């Protein structure tokens, strides 16, 4: 019967750990959910009557800006 070499086990463990850490750092479930919520809010504002004195349009623009910032945050985290 062949037994595993201790160094092979350590290397395998190190690779598995680094993969898990990389996934944990790359995964952004809260940021992804924030984008989904912002997109839903934008869609609702899009359905609203445009009789809000320009405030609806401004809100849509701010949501677009927020979506861009969340995406930039995700990209920044992925680069580190």
N, C-alpha and C positions, 0 to 999 in steps of 0.2 A: 504494500500500500504506500502510495506517495503522500508525503505531507507538504503543506505549504511552507514556504520560507518566510520567516518573520518579517524580513524587509519587504517582501511582496505584499504581505498583509498591511504593513504600515503605508506603503505607497498607495495601495488601493483605497485605504481609509482616507488618506490625505486628498486624493483625487475626488472621492465622493464628498468629502467635507467642503472642498473648495467649490465644487459644483453647486452644492446646496447653498453656500454663502452667496455665490454669484447670483443664483436665482432669487434668493431672499432680497438682495440689494437691488436687483433689476425689476422685481415685481412691484407694482405700484397700485394695489387694489383700491386704496382710498382716493388716489389721484384719478384713476380711471372712473371710479364712481362719481367723483366730482364733475368730471367732463360730461358724463351721462346726465346728471341732474341739471347742469347748466344747459345742455342741448335741449332737454325737455322744457325748461323754463323759456328758452328762446322760441321753441315751437309754440308754446302757449301764448307768448306775447305776439307772435306772428299771426295768430288767429284772432287776437283782440281787435276791436274797432280802433281805427287810427285817430280818434277824436280826443286825444289826451294832451293836446298842446305841445306836441313834440317830445313829451316825456317817454312815451312808449318806444319811439325810435332811438332816443338816447339810451334807454335801458337795454335795447337790443345791441347797440354798439358796445355798451359796457360788458354785456355778457360775452360778446365776441372777443373783447379784449381779455376777459377773465379766462376764457377757453384757451386763448393763445398763451397766457401766462402759465396755466396749469401744464399745457403741453411743453412749454419751455422748461418748467421745473422737472418734468419727467425726463426730458432729454438731458438736462444737466446731471441729474442723478445717475443716468445710464452711463455718462462719461466719466464717472468717478468710481 
